[in-house]
Amino acid sequence: MGKIIKEFKEFLMQGSLITLAIAFVMGGAFAALLTSFVSDIVTPIIGAIFGKSDVNGLTFSIHNSLFQYGSFITALITFVSIAGAVFFFIVKPYERFAKKPEEDAGPRDEEPRHQELLAALKSRS
């Protein structure tokens, strides 16, 4: 029984599990921040443009079925905001940071041709 508890403790203390837990907590906080941004800033701007301050209340009904498309619009705006923020503030900076140095230092396609031309000019003089 002690071996199982020791293995479980090692499992819990793995770096990847702790990193995942931190990412989960930060993701929840980030989602709350962007949800507030959408509801407190973006939605009032949309309301000012279209004359309705609360899009969550937009509905229509067909045969006694209520369709709350305003809530969907709010969820869509929140999703697009979160996806955009993750892409521009996490994915792109990470790609730039994770880029290998040899990718930056390598010659471009036209670079070898330029080197050949320079060598030919040097050999003529």
Phi and psi in degrees as GROMACS dihedral restraints (atoms count N, CA, C in turn):
[ dihedral_restraints ]
;  ai    aj    ak    al  type     phi  dphi    fc
    3     4     5     6     1   -64.7    20    10
    4     5     6     7     1   -33.4    20    10
    6     7     8     9     1   -66.5    20    10
    7     8     9    10     1   -40.5    20    10
    9    10    11    12     1   -64.7    20    10
   10    11    12    13     1   -42.4    20    10
   12    13    14    15     1   -64.3    20    10
   13    14    15    16     1   -40.2    20    10
   15    16    17    18     1   -64.0    20    10
   16    17    18    19     1   -43.4    20    10
   18    19    20    21     1   -64.4    20    10
   19    20    21    22     1   -38.6    20    10
   21    22    23    24     1   -65.2    20    10
   22    23    24    25     1   -41.3    20    10
   24    25    26    27     1   -62.7    20    10
   25    26    27    28     1   -43.0    20    10
   27    28    29    30     1   -62.8    20    10
   28    29    30    31     1   -39.3    20    10
   30    31    32    33     1   -61.4    20    10
   31    32    33    34     1   -45.3    20    10
   33    34    35    36     1   -66.0    20    10
   34    35    36    37     1   -29.9    20    10
   36    37    38    39     1   -91.8    20    10
   37    38    39    40     1     5.5    20    10
   39    40    41    42     1   -61.2    20    10
   40    41    42    43     1   143.3    20    10
   42    43    44    45     1   -62.0    20    10
   43    44    45    46     1   -39.2    20    10
   45    46    47    48     1   -67.4    20    10
   46    47    48    49     1   -35.4    20    10
   48    49    50    51     1   -69.8    20    10
   49    50    51    52     1   -41.8    20    10
   51    52    53    54     1   -66.1    20    10
   52    53    54    55     1   -41.3    20    10
   54    55    56    57     1   -61.8    20    10
   55    56    57    58     1   -41.2    20    10
   57    58    59    60     1   -63.7    20    10
   58    59    60    61     1   -41.2    20    10
   60    61    62    63     1   -64.1    20    10
   61    62    63    64     1   -42.3    20    10
   63    64    65    66     1   -63.6    20    10
   64    65    66    67     1   -43.8    20    10
   66    67    68    69     1   -62.0    20    10
   67    68    69    70     1   -38.3    20    10
   69    70    71    72     1   -63.8    20    10
   70    71    72    73     1   -46.6    20    10
   72    73    74    75     1   -64.8    20    10
   73    74    75    76     1   -45.6    20    10
   75    76    77    78     1   -65.2    20    10
   76    77    78    79     1   -36.6    20    10
   78    79    80    81     1   -63.3    20    10
   79    80    81    82     1   -40.3    20    10
   81    82    83    84     1   -64.3    20    10
   82    83    84    85     1   -42.8    20    10
   84    85    86    87     1   -66.1    20    10
   85    86    87    88     1   -40.5    20    10
   87    88    89    90     1   -65.3    20    10
   88    89    90    91     1   -41.5    20    10
   90    91    92    93     1   -63.4    20    10
   91    92    93    94     1   -40.5    20    10
   93    94    95    96     1   -64.0    20    10
   94    95    96    97     1   -40.9    20    10
   96    97    98    99     1   -62.2    20    10
   97    98    99   100     1   -46.5    20    10
   99   100   101   102     1   -71.6    20    10
  100   101   102   103     1   -32.4    20    10
  102   103   104   105     1   -63.0    20    10
  103   104   105   106     1   -42.7    20    10
  105   106   107   108     1   -63.3    20    10
  106   107   108   109     1   -42.1    20    10
  108   109   110   111     1   -58.2    20    10
  109   110   111   112     1   -44.6    20    10
  111   112   113   114     1   -67.3    20    10
  112   113   114   115     1   -47.1    20    10
  114   115   116   117     1   -73.9    20    10
  115   116   117   118     1   -31.0    20    10
  117   118   119   120     1   -97.0    20    10
  118   119   120   121     1   -20.7    20    10
  120   121   122   123     1  -121.5    20    10
  121   122   123   124     1   -53.7    20    10
  123   124   125   126     1   -69.5    20    10
  124   125   126   127     1   -46.4    20    10
  126   127   128   129     1   -61.8    20    10
  127   128   129   130     1   -44.2    20    10
  129   130   131   132     1   -62.7    20    10
  130   131   132   133     1   -33.3    20    10
  132   133   134   135     1   -65.0    20    10
  133   134   135   136     1   -44.4    20    10
  135   136   137   138     1   -61.9    20    10
  136   137   138   139     1   -41.0    20    10
  138   139   140   141     1   -62.2    20    10
  139   140   141   142     1   -38.8    20    10
  141   142   143   144     1   -66.6    20    10
  142   143   144   145     1   -35.3    20    10
  144   145   146   147     1   -73.9    20    10
  145   146   147   148     1   -45.0    20    10
  147   148   149   150     1   -99.1    20    10
  148   149   150   151     1    -0.5    20    10
  150   151   152   153     1    84.4    20    10
  151   152   153   154     1     5.0    20    10
  153   154   155   156     1  -125.5    20    10
  154   155   156   157     1   120.0    20    10
  156   157   158   159     1   -80.2    20    10
  157   158   159   160     1   -23.0    20    10
  159   160   161   162     1  -123.8    20    10
  160   161   162   163     1   103.7    20    10
  162   163   164   165     1   -78.0    20    10
  163   164   165   166     1   -15.3    20    10
  165   166   167   168     1   -62.1    20    10
  166   167   168   169     1   -27.9    20    10
  168   169   170   171     1   -84.7    20    10
  169   170   171   172     1     0.2    20    10
  171   172   173   174     1   -72.1    20    10
  172   173   174   175     1   123.7    20    10
  174   175   176   177     1  -145.0    20    10
  175   176   177   178     1   164.6    20    10
  177   178   179   180     1  -148.7    20    10
  178   179   180   181     1   160.9    20    10
  180   181   182   183     1  -131.9    20    10
  181   182   183   184     1   146.6    20    10
  183   184   185   186     1  -134.5    20    10
  184   185   186   187     1   121.0    20    10
  186   187   188   189     1    50.0    20    10
  187   188   189   190     1    52.8    20    10
  189   190   191   192     1    64.1    20    10
  190   191   192   193     1    15.2    20    10
  192   193   194   195     1  -104.6    20    10
  193   194   195   196     1   125.8    20    10
  195   196   197   198     1   -95.0    20    10
  196   197   198   199     1   124.9    20    10
  198   199   200   201     1  -107.5    20    10
  199   200   201   202     1   116.4    20    10
  201   202   203   204     1   -98.5    20    10
  202   203   204   205     1    75.9    20    10
  204   205   206   207     1   -74.1    20    10
  205   206   207   208     1   -18.7    20    10
  207   208   209   210     1   -64.9    20    10
  208   209   210   211     1   -40.5    20    10
  210   211   212   213     1   -64.1    20    10
  211   212   213   214     1   -37.9    20    10
  213   214   215   216     1   -65.0    20    10
  214   215   216   217     1   -41.8    20    10
  216   217   218   219     1   -61.1    20    10
  217   218   219   220     1   -43.3    20    10
  219   220   221   222     1   -62.6    20    10
  220   221   222   223     1   -44.6    20    10
  222   223   224   225     1   -63.5    20    10
  223   224   225   226     1   -38.2    20    10
  225   226   227   228     1   -65.4    20    10
  226   227   228   229     1   -44.6    20    10
  228   229   230   231     1   -62.4    20    10
  229   230   231   232     1   -41.8    20    10
  231   232   233   234     1   -62.5    20    10
  232   233   234   235     1   -45.3    20    10
  234   235   236   237     1   -61.6    20    10
  235   236   237   238     1   -47.8    20    10
  237   238   239   240     1   -63.4    20    10
  238   239   240   241     1   -38.7    20    10
  240   241   242   243     1   -64.2    20    10
  241   242   243   244     1   -45.3    20    10
  243   244   245   246     1   -64.9    20    10
  244   245   246   247     1   -45.2    20    10
  246   247   248   249     1   -62.1    20    10
  247   248   249   250     1   -42.6    20    10
  249   250   251   252     1   -64.9    20    10
  250   251   252   253     1   -43.3    20    10
  252   253   254   255     1   -64.6    20    10
  253   254   255   256     1   -43.3    20    10
  255   256   257   258     1   -62.4    20    10
  256   257   258   259     1   -43.8    20    10
  258   259   260   261     1   -64.2    20    10
  259   260   261   262     1   -50.6    20    10
  261   262   263   264     1   -79.6    20    10
  262   263   264   265     1   -29.0    20    10
  264   265   266   267     1  -105.3    20    10
  265   266   267   268     1   -11.3    20    10
  267   268   269   270     1  -121.9    20    10
  268   269   270   271     1   -56.4    20    10
  270   271   272   273     1   -65.6    20    10
  271   272   273   274     1   -53.2    20    10
  273   274   275   276     1   -63.8    20    10
  274   275   276   277     1   -46.0    20    10
  276   277   278   279     1   -62.1    20    10
  277   278   279   280     1   -37.3    20    10
  279   280   281   282     1   -64.8    20    10
  280   281   282   283     1   -42.8    20    10
  282   283   284   285     1   -61.0    20    10
  283   284   285   286     1   -41.1    20    10
  285   286   287   288     1   -66.0    20    10
  286   287   288   289     1   -40.3    20    10
  288   289   290   291     1   -69.9    20    10
  289   290   291   292     1   -39.6    20    10
  291   292   293   294     1   -82.5    20    10
  292   293   294   295     1    -6.9    20    10
  294   295   296   297     1   -60.6    20    10
  295   296   297   298     1   133.0    20    10
  297   298   299   300     1   -73.1    20    10
  298   299   300   301     1   143.4    20    10
  300   301   302   303     1   -59.1    20    10
  301   302   303   304     1   -34.6    20    10
  303   304   305   306     1   -68.6    20    10
  304   305   306   307     1   -22.5    20    10
  306   307   308   309     1   -66.9    20    10
  307   308   309   310     1   -37.0    20    10
  309   310   311   312     1   -74.7    20    10
  310   311   312   313     1   -37.5    20    10
  312   313   314   315     1   -82.0    20    10
  313   314   315   316     1   -17.5    20    10
  315   316   317   318     1   -66.9    20    10
  316   317   318   319     1   149.1    20    10
  318   319   320   321     1   -71.0    20    10
  319   320   321   322     1   147.2    20    10
  321   322   323   324     1   -79.1    20    10
  322   323   324   325     1   174.5    20    10
  324   325   326   327     1   -60.4    20    10
  325   326   327   328     1   -41.2    20    10
  327   328   329   330     1   -79.7    20    10
  328   329   330   331     1   -13.6    20    10
  330   331   332   333     1   -60.9    20    10
  331   332   333   334     1   -46.4    20    10
  333   334   335   336     1   -60.3    20    10
  334   335   336   337     1   -37.3    20    10
  336   337   338   339     1   -64.5    20    10
  337   338   339   340     1   -40.3    20    10
  339   340   341   342     1   -63.0    20    10
  340   341   342   343     1   -39.9    20    10
  342   343   344   345     1   -64.2    20    10
  343   344   345   346     1   -39.9    20    10
  345   346   347   348     1   -63.4    20    10
  346   347   348   349     1   -42.4    20    10
  348   349   350   351     1   -65.7    20    10
  349   350   351   352     1   -40.7    20    10
  351   352   353   354     1   -63.7    20    10
  352   353   354   355     1   -41.5    20    10
  354   355   356   357     1   -63.4    20    10
  355   356   357   358     1   -39.9    20    10
  357   358   359   360     1   -65.5    20    10
  358   359   360   361     1   -39.7    20    10
  360   361   362   363     1   -65.9    20    10
  361   362   363   364     1   -39.5    20    10
  363   364   365   366     1   -67.3    20    10
  364   365   366   367     1   -36.5    20    10
  366   367   368   369     1   -71.8    20    10
  367   368   369   370     1   -26.1    20    10
  369   370   371   372     1   -75.2    20    10
  370   371   372   373     1   -27.4    20    10
